[in-house]
Amino acid sequence: MHRYQVSRNDPEPINWWPMILAAPIVFLPLGFERQGHVEVWEWIAAWAGVVTFLMLFGVALVSWQRRLPFLWVLVPLCFLGAVFAEIVFTASVFIIYAACLVPWAVDGQRRDVIRYTALIVGVLVALGKRTTDLELQNWYWIVCPVFCITSAAFFTWVVSTCLRVNRLAKLVER
């Protein structure tokens, strides 16, 4: 075999460029500016959350490209969002990312997207009930749910388009 040929049994190389979509996670610690004084352990916890998120996002990325299930990734993302919400309000970004990953995890199946996105919005509503700050309640009850639903709808279209293009490419290869 020529050194530039790839056998059909070898898996395709992973495209890591979509990791750039995870860049907004670095804004997690920016929520501390609203608090004033921040303890060292809070900074360490926030950056540990960022690293954990990046690992989970990487698992989702590899799983999608290898066509492996990764719906389970949504649970720790929502858990991170709920736990970190006690420390910093921008932790909702974990939950928003979970909503963005739903269509990818369920191959764009609309009913599943609706079901799991509704569960994620339920987490946001629960977080809003836990807080007494009216601004944060609006954040958890209006802003984040609207963004989650809009993102899930958009990515459902993206996933469906990607899968159609992939099927068409395989059909043309034959």
Secondary structure, 3 states (H helix, E strand, C coil): CCCCCCCCCCCCCCCCHHHHHHHHHHHHHHHHHHCCCCCHHHHHHHHHHHHHHHHHHHHHHHHHHHCCCCHHHHHHHHHHHHHHCCCCHHHHHHHHHHHHHHHHHCCCCHHHHHHHHHHHHHHHHHHHHHCCCHHHHHHHHHHHHHHHHHHHHHHHHHHHHHHHHHHHHHHHHC
